[in-house]
Amino acid sequence: MPDLNLIVAAFTSPENIGTTPASMMWMFPLLAAIAAVYKANKLRVLFWNVFIREAGILFLFLGGFMILAIAVMNLVVWLITQ
């Protein structure tokens, strides 16, 4: 029973990652997992070469979009605070 209490306690206090540029790199493993799961559900027949290519393209598209969104939001905040 003590193990169950530790598991439940882990969900009540989330891990603090921070907002430093280095901590933003944690988005890439999450994006890779999202791309892999999404493509695994969308492909009717799972051929590994097609799956890897499609998941990689989706990963690059999502990563590029998020980097662009981060840059635009930083620019907007910089313009507002100047």
PyMOL Python script that loads the backbone (N, CA, C, O; Angstrom):
from pymol import cmd

cmd.read_pdbstr("""\
ATOM      1  N   MET A   1       0.795  -1.210   0.000  1.00  0.00           N
ATOM      2  CA  MET A   1       0.000   0.000   0.000  1.00  0.00           C
ATOM      3  C   MET A   1       0.835   1.271   0.000  1.00  0.00           C
ATOM      4  O   MET A   1       0.411   2.266  -0.587  1.00  0.00           O
ATOM      5  N   PRO A   2       2.013   1.281   0.638  1.00  0.00           N
ATOM      6  CA  PRO A   2       2.820   2.508   0.591  1.00  0.00           C
ATOM      7  C   PRO A   2       3.229   2.887  -0.837  1.00  0.00           C
ATOM      8  O   PRO A   2       3.346   4.071  -1.152  1.00  0.00           O
ATOM      9  N   ASP A   3       3.447   1.889  -1.703  1.00  0.00           N
ATOM     10  CA  ASP A   3       3.814   2.198  -3.082  1.00  0.00           C
ATOM     11  C   ASP A   3       2.684   2.913  -3.805  1.00  0.00           C
ATOM     12  O   ASP A   3       2.933   3.831  -4.587  1.00  0.00           O
ATOM     13  N   LEU A   4       1.451   2.506  -3.556  1.00  0.00           N
ATOM     14  CA  LEU A   4       0.304   3.155  -4.175  1.00  0.00           C
ATOM     15  C   LEU A   4       0.209   4.609  -3.735  1.00  0.00           C
ATOM     16  O   LEU A   4      -0.118   5.480  -4.542  1.00  0.00           O
ATOM     17  N   ASN A   5       0.490   4.879  -2.475  1.00  0.00           N
ATOM     18  CA  ASN A   5       0.470   6.260  -1.982  1.00  0.00           C
ATOM     19  C   ASN A   5       1.532   7.111  -2.681  1.00  0.00           C
ATOM     20  O   ASN A   5       1.281   8.277  -2.988  1.00  0.00           O
ATOM     21  N   LEU A   6       2.708   6.548  -2.934  1.00  0.00           N
ATOM     22  CA  LEU A   6       3.761   7.289  -3.634  1.00  0.00           C
ATOM     23  C   LEU A   6       3.365   7.576  -5.073  1.00  0.00           C
ATOM     24  O   LEU A   6       3.644   8.658  -5.590  1.00  0.00           O
ATOM     25  N   ILE A   7       2.720   6.623  -5.720  1.00  0.00           N
ATOM     26  CA  ILE A   7       2.284   6.824  -7.099  1.00  0.00           C
ATOM     27  C   ILE A   7       1.224   7.917  -7.161  1.00  0.00           C
ATOM     28  O   ILE A   7       1.289   8.793  -8.024  1.00  0.00           O
ATOM     29  N   VAL A   8       0.256   7.875  -6.262  1.00  0.00           N
ATOM     30  CA  VAL A   8      -0.795   8.892  -6.230  1.00  0.00           C
ATOM     31  C   VAL A   8      -0.191  10.259  -5.902  1.00  0.00           C
ATOM     32  O   VAL A   8      -0.609  11.266  -6.473  1.00  0.00           O
ATOM     33  N   ALA A   9       0.774  10.310  -5.001  1.00  0.00           N
ATOM     34  CA  ALA A   9       1.413  11.575  -4.638  1.00  0.00           C
ATOM     35  C   ALA A   9       2.177  12.175  -5.820  1.00  0.00           C
ATOM     36  O   ALA A   9       2.274  13.397  -5.940  1.00  0.00           O
ATOM     37  N   ALA A  10       2.713  11.329  -6.684  1.00  0.00           N
ATOM     38  CA  ALA A  10       3.437  11.831  -7.847  1.00  0.00           C
ATOM     39  C   ALA A  10       2.516  12.584  -8.798  1.00  0.00           C
ATOM     40  O   ALA A  10       2.959  13.506  -9.484  1.00  0.00           O
ATOM     41  N   PHE A  11       1.242  12.203  -8.850  1.00  0.00           N
ATOM     42  CA  PHE A  11       0.297  12.891  -9.726  1.00  0.00           C
ATOM     43  C   PHE A  11      -0.267  14.166  -9.101  1.00  0.00           C
ATOM     44  O   PHE A  11      -0.847  14.987  -9.812  1.00  0.00           O
ATOM     45  N   THR A  12      -0.116  14.346  -7.816  1.00  0.00           N
ATOM     46  CA  THR A  12      -0.644  15.547  -7.173  1.00  0.00           C
ATOM     47  C   THR A  12       0.350  16.699  -7.191  1.00  0.00           C
ATOM     48  O   THR A  12      -0.048  17.851  -7.020  1.00  0.00           O
ATOM     49  N   SER A  13       1.625  16.419  -7.391  1.00  0.00           N
ATOM     50  CA  SER A  13       2.631  17.484  -7.484  1.00  0.00           C
ATOM     51  C   SER A  13       3.450  17.246  -8.751  1.00  0.00           C
ATOM     52  O   SER A  13       4.369  16.426  -8.746  1.00  0.00           O
ATOM     53  N   PRO A  14       3.128  17.955  -9.836  1.00  0.00           N
ATOM     54  CA  PRO A  14       3.818  17.714 -11.108  1.00  0.00           C
ATOM     55  C   PRO A  14       5.273  18.142 -11.059  1.00  0.00           C
ATOM     56  O   PRO A  14       5.671  18.964 -10.233  1.00  0.00           O
ATOM     57  N   GLU A  15       6.056  17.570 -11.957  1.00  0.00           N
ATOM     58  CA  GLU A  15       7.476  17.901 -12.066  1.00  0.00           C
ATOM     59  C   GLU A  15       7.635  19.314 -12.614  1.00  0.00           C
ATOM     60  O   GLU A  15       6.958  19.697 -13.569  1.00  0.00           O
ATOM     61  N   ASN A  16       8.522  20.075 -12.014  1.00  0.00           N
ATOM     62  CA  ASN A  16       8.789  21.432 -12.472  1.00  0.00           C
ATOM     63  C   ASN A  16       9.898  21.383 -13.526  1.00  0.00           C
ATOM     64  O   ASN A  16      11.043  21.059 -13.210  1.00  0.00           O
ATOM     65  N   ILE A  17       9.560  21.702 -14.769  1.00  0.00           N
ATOM     66  CA  ILE A  17      10.541  21.656 -15.856  1.00  0.00           C
ATOM     67  C   ILE A  17      11.183  23.015 -16.047  1.00  0.00           C
ATOM     68  O   ILE A  17      12.386  23.079 -16.304  1.00  0.00           O
ATOM     69  N   GLY A  18      10.460  24.074 -15.937  1.00  0.00           N
ATOM     70  CA  GLY A  18      11.022  25.408 -16.103  1.00  0.00           C
ATOM     71  C   GLY A  18      10.812  25.927 -17.514  1.00  0.00           C
ATOM     72  O   GLY A  18      10.221  25.254 -18.358  1.00  0.00           O
ATOM     73  N   THR A  19      11.303  27.127 -17.755  1.00  0.00           N
ATOM     74  CA  THR A  19      11.119  27.749 -19.067  1.00  0.00           C
ATOM     75  C   THR A  19      12.438  28.219 -19.661  1.00  0.00           C
ATOM     76  O   THR A  19      12.463  29.176 -20.435  1.00  0.00           O
ATOM     77  N   THR A  20      13.521  27.564 -19.313  1.00  0.00           N
ATOM     78  CA  THR A  20      14.808  27.924 -19.911  1.00  0.00           C
ATOM     79  C   THR A  20      14.872  27.355 -21.332  1.00  0.00           C
ATOM     80  O   THR A  20      14.146  26.414 -21.654  1.00  0.00           O
ATOM     81  N   PRO A  21      15.727  27.915 -22.175  1.00  0.00           N
ATOM     82  CA  PRO A  21      15.835  27.373 -23.542  1.00  0.00           C
ATOM     83  C   PRO A  21      16.203  25.890 -23.571  1.00  0.00           C
ATOM     84  O   PRO A  21      15.731  25.155 -24.439  1.00  0.00           O
ATOM     85  N   ALA A  22      17.031  25.450 -22.644  1.00  0.00           N
ATOM     86  CA  ALA A  22      17.406  24.026 -22.612  1.00  0.00           C
ATOM     87  C   ALA A  22      16.223  23.143 -22.224  1.00  0.00           C
ATOM     88  O   ALA A  22      16.098  22.027 -22.728  1.00  0.00           O
ATOM     89  N   SER A  23      15.369  23.619 -21.351  1.00  0.00           N
ATOM     90  CA  SER A  23      14.224  22.807 -20.944  1.00  0.00           C
ATOM     91  C   SER A  23      13.159  22.725 -22.033  1.00  0.00           C
ATOM     92  O   SER A  23      12.314  21.830 -22.006  1.00  0.00           O
ATOM     93  N   MET A  24      13.191  23.647 -22.987  1.00  0.00           N
ATOM     94  CA  MET A  24      12.246  23.581 -24.105  1.00  0.00           C
ATOM     95  C   MET A  24      12.554  22.407 -25.035  1.00  0.00           C
ATOM     96  O   MET A  24      11.714  22.026 -25.851  1.00  0.00           O
ATOM     97  N   MET A  25      13.744  21.837 -24.917  1.00  0.00           N
ATOM     98  CA  MET A  25      14.101  20.687 -25.742  1.00  0.00           C
ATOM     99  C   MET A  25      13.283  19.447 -25.377  1.00  0.00           C
ATOM    100  O   MET A  25      13.253  18.483 -26.142  1.00  0.00           O
ATOM    101  N   TRP A  26      12.620  19.461 -24.215  1.00  0.00           N
ATOM    102  CA  TRP A  26      11.765  18.330 -23.826  1.00  0.00           C
ATOM    103  C   TRP A  26      10.558  18.206 -24.735  1.00  0.00           C
ATOM    104  O   TRP A  26       9.856  17.196 -24.674  1.00  0.00           O
ATOM    105  N   MET A  27      10.289  19.203 -25.582  1.00  0.00           N
ATOM    106  CA  MET A  27       9.146  19.106 -26.481  1.00  0.00           C
ATOM    107  C   MET A  27       9.400  18.087 -27.584  1.00  0.00           C
ATOM    108  O   MET A  27       8.447  17.509 -28.106  1.00  0.00           O
ATOM    109  N   PHE A  28      10.667  17.847 -27.957  1.00  0.00           N
ATOM    110  CA  PHE A  28      10.944  16.964 -29.079  1.00  0.00           C
ATOM    111  C   PHE A  28      10.641  15.491 -28.805  1.00  0.00           C
ATOM    112  O   PHE A  28      10.075  14.835 -29.679  1.00  0.00           O
ATOM    113  N   PRO A  29      10.984  14.935 -27.640  1.00  0.00           N
ATOM    114  CA  PRO A  29      10.546  13.552 -27.401  1.00  0.00           C
ATOM    115  C   PRO A  29       9.018  13.419 -27.354  1.00  0.00           C
ATOM    116  O   PRO A  29       8.463  12.415 -27.800  1.00  0.00           O
ATOM    117  N   LEU A  30       8.352  14.429 -26.817  1.00  0.00           N
ATOM    118  CA  LEU A  30       6.889  14.406 -26.794  1.00  0.00           C
ATOM    119  C   LEU A  30       6.330  14.473 -28.207  1.00  0.00           C
ATOM    120  O   LEU A  30       5.380  13.758 -28.525  1.00  0.00           O
ATOM    121  N   LEU A  31       6.896  15.312 -29.053  1.00  0.00           N
ATOM    122  CA  LEU A  31       6.455  15.398 -30.446  1.00  0.00           C
ATOM    123  C   LEU A  31       6.706  14.090 -31.189  1.00  0.00           C
ATOM    124  O   LEU A  31       5.880  13.674 -32.003  1.00  0.00           O
ATOM    125  N   ALA A  32       7.837  13.438 -30.919  1.00  0.00           N
ATOM    126  CA  ALA A  32       8.131  12.154 -31.567  1.00  0.00           C
ATOM    127  C   ALA A  32       7.113  11.096 -31.158  1.00  0.00           C
ATOM    128  O   ALA A  32       6.669  10.308 -31.993  1.00  0.00           O
ATOM    129  N   ALA A  33       6.742  11.072 -29.888  1.00  0.00           N
ATOM    130  CA  ALA A  33       5.748  10.110 -29.427  1.00  0.00           C
ATOM    131  C   ALA A  33       4.375  10.407 -30.032  1.00  0.00           C
ATOM    132  O   ALA A  33       3.664   9.486 -30.432  1.00  0.00           O
ATOM    133  N   ILE A  34       4.004  11.668 -30.100  1.00  0.00           N
ATOM    134  CA  ILE A  34       2.721  12.044 -30.685  1.00  0.00           C
ATOM    135  C   ILE A  34       2.674  11.657 -32.156  1.00  0.00           C
ATOM    136  O   ILE A  34       1.671  11.112 -32.616  1.00  0.00           O
ATOM    137  N   ALA A  35       3.746  11.931 -32.903  1.00  0.00           N
ATOM    138  CA  ALA A  35       3.789  11.600 -34.330  1.00  0.00           C
ATOM    139  C   ALA A  35       3.714  10.098 -34.542  1.00  0.00           C
ATOM    140  O   ALA A  35       3.005   9.640 -35.439  1.00  0.00           O
ATOM    141  N   ALA A  36       4.427   9.323 -33.740  1.00  0.00           N
ATOM    142  CA  ALA A  36       4.434   7.867 -33.894  1.00  0.00           C
ATOM    143  C   ALA A  36       3.060   7.269 -33.581  1.00  0.00           C
ATOM    144  O   ALA A  36       2.574   6.415 -34.322  1.00  0.00           O
ATOM    145  N   VAL A  37       2.442   7.705 -32.503  1.00  0.00           N
ATOM    146  CA  VAL A  37       1.129   7.164 -32.134  1.00  0.00           C
ATOM    147  C   VAL A  37       0.070   7.582 -33.144  1.00  0.00           C
ATOM    148  O   VAL A  37      -0.786   6.776 -33.508  1.00  0.00           O
ATOM    149  N   TYR A  38       0.115   8.824 -33.600  1.00  0.00           N
ATOM    150  CA  TYR A  38      -0.865   9.294 -34.574  1.00  0.00           C
ATOM    151  C   TYR A  38      -0.759   8.509 -35.876  1.00  0.00           C
ATOM    152  O   TYR A  38      -1.768   8.066 -36.424  1.00  0.00           O
ATOM    153  N   LYS A  39       0.465   8.339 -36.368  1.00  0.00           N
ATOM    154  CA  LYS A  39       0.640   7.617 -37.632  1.00  0.00           C
ATOM    155  C   LYS A  39       0.333   6.130 -37.471  1.00  0.00           C
ATOM    156  O   LYS A  39      -0.166   5.504 -38.406  1.00  0.00           O
ATOM    157  N   ALA A  40       0.617   5.564 -36.323  1.00  0.00           N
ATOM    158  CA  ALA A  40       0.289   4.151 -36.095  1.00  0.00           C
ATOM    159  C   ALA A  40      -1.218   3.935 -36.121  1.00  0.00           C
ATOM    160  O   ALA A  40      -1.689   2.872 -36.527  1.00  0.00           O
ATOM    161  N   ASN A  41      -1.964   4.925 -35.695  1.00  0.00           N
ATOM    162  CA  ASN A  41      -3.431   4.802 -35.715  1.00  0.00           C
ATOM    163  C   ASN A  41      -4.019   5.117 -37.078  1.00  0.00           C
ATOM    164  O   ASN A  41      -5.086   4.603 -37.414  1.00  0.00           O
ATOM    165  N   LYS A  42      -3.355   5.950 -37.875  1.00  0.00           N
ATOM    166  CA  LYS A  42      -3.917   6.387 -39.151  1.00  0.00           C
ATOM    167  C   LYS A  42      -3.593   5.451 -40.316  1.00  0.00           C
ATOM    168  O   LYS A  42      -4.392   5.335 -41.245  1.00  0.00           O
ATOM    169  N   LEU A  43      -2.445   4.784 -40.285  1.00  0.00           N
ATOM    170  CA  LEU A  43      -2.077   3.901 -41.390  1.00  0.00           C
ATOM    171  C   LEU A  43      -2.885   2.609 -41.315  1.00  0.00           C
ATOM    172  O   LEU A  43      -2.947   1.974 -40.262  1.00  0.00           O
ATOM    173  N   ARG A  44      -3.502   2.221 -42.424  1.00  0.00           N
ATOM    174  CA  ARG A  44      -4.300   0.991 -42.438  1.00  0.00           C
ATOM    175  C   ARG A  44      -3.410  -0.249 -42.374  1.00  0.00           C
ATOM    176  O   ARG A  44      -3.668  -1.176 -41.607  1.00  0.00           O
ATOM    177  N   VAL A  45      -2.359  -0.248 -43.193  1.00  0.00           N
ATOM    178  CA  VAL A  45      -1.406  -1.357 -43.198  1.00  0.00           C
ATOM    179  C   VAL A  45      -0.065  -0.788 -42.779  1.00  0.00           C
ATOM    180  O   VAL A  45       0.399   0.206 -43.339  1.00  0.00           O
ATOM    181  N   LEU A  46       0.555  -1.419 -41.794  1.00  0.00           N
ATOM    182  CA  LEU A  46       1.770  -0.867 -41.205  1.00  0.00           C
ATOM    183  C   LEU A  46       3.003  -1.474 -41.867  1.00  0.00           C
ATOM    184  O   LEU A  46       3.430  -2.576 -41.522  1.00  0.00           O
ATOM    185  N   PHE A  47       3.568  -0.736 -42.822  1.00  0.00           N
ATOM    186  CA  PHE A  47       4.867  -1.072 -43.390  1.00  0.00           C
ATOM    187  C   PHE A  47       5.883  -0.173 -42.698  1.00  0.00           C
ATOM    188  O   PHE A  47       5.681   1.038 -42.606  1.00  0.00           O
ATOM    189  N   TRP A  48       6.979  -0.760 -42.210  1.00  0.00           N
ATOM    190  CA  TRP A  48       7.909  -0.007 -41.384  1.00  0.00           C
ATOM    191  C   TRP A  48       8.526   1.175 -42.109  1.00  0.00           C
ATOM    192  O   TRP A  48       8.663   2.252 -41.529  1.00  0.00           O
ATOM    193  N   ASN A  49       8.902   0.989 -43.380  1.00  0.00           N
ATOM    194  CA  ASN A  49       9.539   2.105 -44.082  1.00  0.00           C
ATOM    195  C   ASN A  49       8.563   3.257 -44.306  1.00  0.00           C
ATOM    196  O   ASN A  49       8.944   4.423 -44.200  1.00  0.00           O
ATOM    197  N   VAL A  50       7.315   2.938 -44.614  1.00  0.00           N
ATOM    198  CA  VAL A  50       6.293   3.985 -44.786  1.00  0.00           C
ATOM    199  C   VAL A  50       5.987   4.639 -43.442  1.00  0.00           C
ATOM    200  O   VAL A  50       5.848   5.859 -43.358  1.00  0.00           O
ATOM    201  N   PHE A  51       5.885   3.832 -42.400  1.00  0.00           N
ATOM    202  CA  PHE A  51       5.575   4.349 -41.060  1.00  0.00           C
ATOM    203  C   PHE A  51       6.665   5.305 -40.577  1.00  0.00           C
ATOM    204  O   PHE A  51       6.365   6.393 -40.086  1.00  0.00           O
ATOM    205  N   ILE A  52       7.933   4.897 -40.716  1.00  0.00           N
ATOM    206  CA  ILE A  52       9.045   5.745 -40.261  1.00  0.00           C
ATOM    207  C   ILE A  52       9.081   7.050 -41.058  1.00  0.00           C
ATOM    208  O   ILE A  52       9.271   8.122 -40.483  1.00  0.00           O
ATOM    209  N   ARG A  53       8.900   6.963 -42.380  1.00  0.00           N
ATOM    210  CA  ARG A  53       8.919   8.162 -43.213  1.00  0.00           C
ATOM    211  C   ARG A  53       7.783   9.113 -42.851  1.00  0.00           C
ATOM    212  O   ARG A  53       8.000  10.313 -42.677  1.00  0.00           O
ATOM    213  N   GLU A  54       6.565   8.570 -42.737  1.00  0.00           N
ATOM    214  CA  GLU A  54       5.398   9.419 -42.430  1.00  0.00           C
ATOM    215  C   GLU A  54       5.498  10.022 -41.028  1.00  0.00           C
ATOM    216  O   GLU A  54       5.190  11.199 -40.839  1.00  0.00           O
ATOM    217  N   ALA A  55       5.924   9.232 -40.049  1.00  0.00           N
ATOM    218  CA  ALA A  55       6.071   9.757 -38.687  1.00  0.00           C
ATOM    219  C   ALA A  55       7.184  10.802 -38.635  1.00  0.00           C
ATOM    220  O   ALA A  55       7.065  11.794 -37.915  1.00  0.00           O
ATOM    221  N   GLY A  56       8.259  10.591 -39.388  1.00  0.00           N
ATOM    222  CA  GLY A  56       9.352  11.572 -39.428  1.00  0.00           C
ATOM    223  C   GLY A  56       8.918  12.885 -40.056  1.00  0.00           C
ATOM    224  O   GLY A  56       9.266  13.960 -39.567  1.00  0.00           O
ATOM    225  N   ILE A  57       8.152  12.798 -41.147  1.00  0.00           N
ATOM    226  CA  ILE A  57       7.652  14.018 -41.792  1.00  0.00           C
ATOM    227  C   ILE A  57       6.721  14.779 -40.845  1.00  0.00           C
ATOM    228  O   ILE A  57       6.806  16.002 -40.733  1.00  0.00           O
ATOM    229  N   LEU A  58       5.836  14.050 -40.167  1.00  0.00           N
ATOM    230  CA  LEU A  58       4.933  14.700 -39.215  1.00  0.00           C
ATOM    231  C   LEU A  58       5.710  15.318 -38.061  1.00  0.00           C
ATOM    232  O   LEU A  58       5.389  16.421 -37.619  1.00  0.00           O
ATOM    233  N   PHE A  59       6.734  14.616 -37.566  1.00  0.00           N
ATOM    234  CA  PHE A  59       7.570  15.140 -36.488  1.00  0.00           C
ATOM    235  C   PHE A  59       8.252  16.438 -36.920  1.00  0.00           C
ATOM    236  O   PHE A  59       8.257  17.416 -36.172  1.00  0.00           O
ATOM    237  N   LEU A  60       8.830  16.449 -38.128  1.00  0.00           N
ATOM    238  CA  LEU A  60       9.503  17.658 -38.620  1.00  0.00           C
ATOM    239  C   LEU A  60       8.515  18.806 -38.827  1.00  0.00           C
ATOM    240  O   LEU A  60       8.828  19.956 -38.520  1.00  0.00           O
ATOM    241  N   PHE A  61       7.328  18.499 -39.346  1.00  0.00           N
ATOM    242  CA  PHE A  61       6.319  19.538 -39.551  1.00  0.00           C
ATOM    243  C   PHE A  61       5.869  20.133 -38.219  1.00  0.00           C
ATOM    244  O   PHE A  61       5.808  21.354 -38.071  1.00  0.00           O
ATOM    245  N   LEU A  62       5.554  19.275 -37.254  1.00  0.00           N
ATOM    246  CA  LEU A  62       5.119  19.774 -35.941  1.00  0.00           C
ATOM    247  C   LEU A  62       6.240  20.529 -35.236  1.00  0.00           C
ATOM    248  O   LEU A  62       6.002  21.580 -34.641  1.00  0.00           O
ATOM    249  N   GLY A  63       7.456  20.003 -35.300  1.00  0.00           N
ATOM    250  CA  GLY A  63       8.587  20.687 -34.669  1.00  0.00           C
ATOM    251  C   GLY A  63       8.846  22.046 -35.299  1.00  0.00           C
ATOM    252  O   GLY A  63       9.079  23.025 -34.591  1.00  0.00           O
ATOM    253  N   GLY A  64       8.807  22.112 -36.628  1.00  0.00           N
ATOM    254  CA  GLY A  64       8.995  23.389 -37.314  1.00  0.00           C
ATOM    255  C   GLY A  64       7.908  24.386 -36.973  1.00  0.00           C
ATOM    256  O   GLY A  64       8.184  25.565 -36.748  1.00  0.00           O
ATOM    257  N   PHE A  65       6.661  23.909 -36.933  1.00  0.00           N
ATOM    258  CA  PHE A  65       5.558  24.800 -36.586  1.00  0.00           C
ATOM    259  C   PHE A  65       5.707  25.320 -35.159  1.00  0.00           C
ATOM    260  O   PHE A  65       5.474  26.502 -34.906  1.00  0.00           O
ATOM    261  N   MET A  66       6.092  24.451 -34.225  1.00  0.00           N
ATOM    262  CA  MET A  66       6.228  24.894 -32.836  1.00  0.00           C
ATOM    263  C   MET A  66       7.389  25.879 -32.688  1.00  0.00           C
ATOM    264  O   MET A  66       7.278  26.850 -31.938  1.00  0.00           O
ATOM    265  N   ILE A  67       8.494  25.645 -33.388  1.00  0.00           N
ATOM    266  CA  ILE A  67       9.615  26.585 -33.324  1.00  0.00           C
ATOM    267  C   ILE A  67       9.210  27.927 -33.923  1.00  0.00           C
ATOM    268  O   ILE A  67       9.552  28.976 -33.376  1.00  0.00           O
ATOM    269  N   LEU A  68       8.491  27.904 -35.031  1.00  0.00           N
ATOM    270  CA  LEU A  68       8.004  29.146 -35.640  1.00  0.00           C
ATOM    271  C   LEU A  68       7.037  29.869 -34.698  1.00  0.00           C
ATOM    272  O   LEU A  68       7.113  31.089 -34.553  1.00  0.00           O
ATOM    273  N   ALA A  69       6.131  29.127 -34.061  1.00  0.00           N
ATOM    274  CA  ALA A  69       5.182  29.731 -33.121  1.00  0.00           C
ATOM    275  C   ALA A  69       5.908  30.345 -31.931  1.00  0.00           C
ATOM    276  O   ALA A  69       5.541  31.426 -31.470  1.00  0.00           O
ATOM    277  N   ILE A  70       6.934  29.665 -31.432  1.00  0.00           N
ATOM    278  CA  ILE A  70       7.717  30.200 -30.314  1.00  0.00           C
ATOM    279  C   ILE A  70       8.405  31.497 -30.724  1.00  0.00           C
ATOM    280  O   ILE A  70       8.413  32.467 -29.966  1.00  0.00           O
ATOM    281  N   ALA A  71       8.980  31.512 -31.917  1.00  0.00           N
ATOM    282  CA  ALA A  71       9.662  32.718 -32.391  1.00  0.00           C
ATOM    283  C   ALA A  71       8.693  33.872 -32.557  1.00  0.00           C
ATOM    284  O   ALA A  71       9.010  34.999 -32.177  1.00  0.00           O
ATOM    285  N   VAL A  72       7.519  33.617 -33.116  1.00  0.00           N
ATOM    286  CA  VAL A  72       6.526  34.678 -33.308  1.00  0.00           C
ATOM    287  C   VAL A  72       6.033  35.207 -31.966  1.00  0.00           C
ATOM    288  O   VAL A  72       5.901  36.418 -31.787  1.00  0.00           O
ATOM    289  N   MET A  73       5.762  34.314 -31.029  1.00  0.00           N
ATOM    290  CA  MET A  73       5.295  34.767 -29.713  1.00  0.00           C
ATOM    291  C   MET A  73       6.369  35.564 -28.984  1.00  0.00           C
ATOM    292  O   MET A  73       6.061  36.557 -28.324  1.00  0.00           O
ATOM    293  N   ASN A  74       7.632  35.139 -29.096  1.00  0.00           N
ATOM    294  CA  ASN A  74       8.713  35.914 -28.485  1.00  0.00           C
ATOM    295  C   ASN A  74       8.835  37.290 -29.123  1.00  0.00           C
ATOM    296  O   ASN A  74       9.070  38.278 -28.427  1.00  0.00           O
ATOM    297  N   LEU A  75       8.676  37.361 -30.435  1.00  0.00           N
ATOM    298  CA  LEU A  75       8.728  38.645 -31.129  1.00  0.00           C
ATOM    299  C   LEU A  75       7.590  39.568 -30.678  1.00  0.00           C
ATOM    300  O   LEU A  75       7.808  40.758 -30.446  1.00  0.00           O
ATOM    301  N   VAL A  76       6.385  39.022 -30.554  1.00  0.00           N
ATOM    302  CA  VAL A  76       5.247  39.811 -30.102  1.00  0.00           C
ATOM    303  C   VAL A  76       5.472  40.330 -28.686  1.00  0.00           C
ATOM    304  O   VAL A  76       5.219  41.502 -28.408  1.00  0.00           O
ATOM    305  N   VAL A  77       5.942  39.472 -27.798  1.00  0.00           N
ATOM    306  CA  VAL A  77       6.213  39.908 -26.424  1.00  0.00           C
ATOM    307  C   VAL A  77       7.310  40.959 -26.393  1.00  0.00           C
ATOM    308  O   VAL A  77       7.218  41.930 -25.641  1.00  0.00           O
ATOM    309  N   TRP A  78       8.359  40.773 -27.212  1.00  0.00           N
ATOM    310  CA  TRP A  78       9.431  41.763 -27.267  1.00  0.00           C
ATOM    311  C   TRP A  78       8.910  43.105 -27.775  1.00  0.00           C
ATOM    312  O   TRP A  78       9.291  44.152 -27.251  1.00  0.00           O
ATOM    313  N   LEU A  79       8.037  43.088 -28.796  1.00  0.00           N
ATOM    314  CA  LEU A  79       7.487  44.342 -29.319  1.00  0.00           C
ATOM    315  C   LEU A  79       6.578  45.024 -28.298  1.00  0.00           C
ATOM    316  O   LEU A  79       6.576  46.251 -28.198  1.00  0.00           O
ATOM    317  N   ILE A  80       5.819  44.258 -27.553  1.00  0.00           N
ATOM    318  CA  ILE A  80       4.914  44.830 -26.551  1.00  0.00           C
ATOM    319  C   ILE A  80       5.692  45.451 -25.409  1.00  0.00           C
ATOM    320  O   ILE A  80       5.322  46.518 -24.918  1.00  0.00           O
ATOM    321  N   THR A  81       6.767  44.801 -24.976  1.00  0.00           N
ATOM    322  CA  THR A  81       7.493  45.281 -23.800  1.00  0.00           C
ATOM    323  C   THR A  81       8.515  46.370 -24.123  1.00  0.00           C
ATOM    324  O   THR A  81       9.100  46.948 -23.207  1.00  0.00           O
ATOM    325  N   GLN A  82       8.738  46.655 -25.383  1.00  0.00           N
ATOM    326  CA  GLN A  82       9.703  47.716 -25.735  1.00  0.00           C
ATOM    327  C   GLN A  82       9.080  49.079 -25.657  1.00  0.00           C
ATOM    328  O   GLN A  82       9.748  50.079 -25.920  1.00  0.00           O
TER     329      GLN A  82
END
""", "prot")
cmd.dss("prot")
cmd.show_as("cartoon", "prot")
cmd.util.cbc("prot")
cmd.orient("prot")
